[in-house]
Amino acid sequence: MRITYIDLVSGASGDMLLGALVDVGLPFDQLQHALDALHLPGCHLTQERVMRGAFAPPK
């Protein structure tokens, strides 16, 4: 079991937090399944790896 502590003293945007979790190993399918369980109409996730300037970790 892995435990992650997130210190949000300065805040964090939802999309950046979700992207970071997927980037460190959270399976995207697991995240999608959790969202589907909320039964929110019109909500969906997409996954796309992008390069912004010099920032894009190799995968």
C-alpha positions as CSV (number, residue, x, y, z in Angstrom):
1,M,0.0,0.0,0.0
2,R,1.3,3.5,-0.9
3,I,0.2,6.6,1.0
4,T,0.6,10.1,-0.5
5,Y,0.4,13.2,1.6
6,I,-0.5,16.3,-0.2
7,D,0.2,19.6,1.5
8,L,-2.2,22.2,0.0
9,V,-1.1,25.2,2.0
10,S,-1.0,27.3,-1.2
11,G,-3.8,25.4,-3.0
12,A,-3.9,23.3,-6.1
13,S,-6.1,23.2,-9.1
14,G,-8.0,20.1,-9.7
15,D,-6.8,19.4,-13.2
16,M,-3.1,19.8,-12.1
17,L,-3.6,17.5,-9.1
18,L,-5.3,14.8,-11.1
19,G,-2.6,15.0,-13.8
20,A,0.1,14.7,-11.2
21,L,-1.5,11.7,-9.6
22,V,-1.7,9.9,-13.0
23,D,1.9,10.9,-13.8
24,V,3.2,9.3,-10.6
25,G,1.3,6.1,-11.3
26,L,-2.4,6.2,-10.6
27,P,-4.0,4.2,-13.4
28,F,-6.2,6.4,-15.5
29,D,-8.9,3.7,-15.7
30,Q,-9.1,3.7,-11.9
31,L,-9.6,7.5,-11.9
32,Q,-12.3,7.2,-14.6
33,H,-14.1,4.4,-12.7
34,A,-14.2,6.7,-9.6
35,L,-15.7,9.5,-11.6
36,D,-18.2,7.2,-13.2
37,A,-19.3,6.1,-9.7
38,L,-20.4,9.7,-8.9
39,H,-23.1,9.5,-11.7
40,L,-22.5,13.1,-12.8
41,P,-24.1,13.8,-16.1
42,G,-21.9,15.3,-18.7
43,C,-18.6,14.7,-16.8
44,H,-15.8,12.8,-18.5
45,L,-12.1,12.6,-18.4
46,T,-9.6,12.5,-21.3
47,Q,-5.9,11.7,-21.2
48,E,-3.4,13.3,-23.5
49,R,0.4,13.6,-23.1
50,V,1.6,17.1,-24.2
51,M,4.8,19.1,-24.3
52,R,4.6,22.6,-22.9
53,G,7.8,24.5,-23.5
54,A,10.6,22.3,-22.1
55,F,8.3,20.5,-19.6
56,A,7.3,16.9,-20.4
57,P,8.8,14.1,-18.5
58,P,9.9,11.2,-20.7
59,K,7.6,8.1,-20.6
